[in-house]
Amino acid sequence: MNITVDQDKCCGAGTCVLLAPDVFDQRDEDGIVVLLDEKPPAELHDIVREAASVCPGVAISLSENA
């Protein structure tokens, strides 16, 4: 799995951080998503998929082939 985030689409809801804090964080100044691990281990894939699916800004993109 390979993850990319579009900070321009992020609305700072923080759902991704709540679900997968080892993969996502937020900037202190505005809450915009920060990607901590673009290729997380397999045990985090399900929760990362959930985080991407509930992102209100549709800012998280996943590629399963990487």
Buried (B, 14 or more C-beta within 10 A) or exposed (E): BEBEBEBEBBBBBBBBBEBBEEBBBBEEEEBBBBBBEEEBEEEBBEBBBBBBEEBEBEBBEBEEEE
